[in-house]
Amino acid sequence: MISKEGPGLALFELDRLSVEISTPNGVIRPVDDVSWSVEAGQTTALVGESGSGKSVTALAAMGLLPSPPVRITSGAILFRGVDLRSLDPEALRRVRGAKIAMVFQEPMTSLNPVRSIGHQLTEHMRLHLSLGKADARARAIELLRRVGIAEPGERLAQYPHHLSGGMRQRVMIAIALACDPELIIADEPTTALDVTIQEQILELLRELTERAGVGLVLITHNLGIVARYAHRVNVMYGGRIVEQGEAHELYANPRHPYTVALLDSVPRLDRAKGALLSPIPGSPPDPGDAVAGCRFRPRCGFALEACAAQPPPLEIDARGHGAACFNTAAVLSRAEMHGEPRLHPA
């Protein structure tokens, strides 16, 4: 059984989570000592380049990693204070889908192509809510209407290939909402969608957090989206959290060179006319490559000798803002010296 949330207790929390994958070339660790949390009614963002470990973290949190070859080697996955890793498979299934839902990346492939939209929507409800066929159908129509799909009754008989990319993504969100979850993990929920549809879907998710008190984990590489919608931000690189904090504070005063580099590579209206973007040199690390120190060091302009010896710890201040960097002072002084405007949340 899942206990009720106590005072000061996060709705959902990862505590020092590590994941390993056995491959023919050895063991790799795509998630390494990761910790973050999300409160009810708030949005926590997980950002970083492709390959940083964001999606593996989400799948680990949901208990959806195939084992073998993947296994969680350490850490806790806490929902209302209860470690989901301690639950038996049946108890975990009762939580997953009912209390915790996930909007998967790429709705084109996440929906079952040989099952109707109605079947995929009602399957959840009949399993977790014990609804009859008629009641499940009525709720499915309500959910499709809620996510902005016209003529919802007719859509139930259609298949995913009948729908546009934006409509499929809305169906994915409707499935996630089917059992009134307390937490939604949205992995790149606006991938491959045009800007207008992106905004509609993100506004829908924001409405859920504000009106229904749902906790939202937003996984994305789009810093503009994060600036507008997230309350807290976790910047991930090479399988680790390198910076985390309140969105406004992190965007205004980034402390890790990777966060600074991400912000400097974003097109912005407040840049001087003719100013060029600053791409991040090099490539993200291969998860299979052993790196003795800081994993961002080969691409970093602030690296010290200490950065090659050991990974810097993530040190969090009293305001909940911290960075895993041995040269934070230089990062902050550079921003002050150049008077660089930062991207602020709306």
Helices and strands as residue ranges (DSSP letters): E 12-23, E 26-38, E 43-47, H 54-62, E 70-79, E 82-83, G 84-86, H 89-95, E 100-103, H 107-110, H 117-128, H 133-146, H 152-155, G 160-162, H 165-177, E 183-187, H 195-212, E 215-220, H 223-229, E 232-237, E 240-246, H 247-252, H 257-264, G 297-299, H 306-309, E 315-316, E 322-323, H 328-338
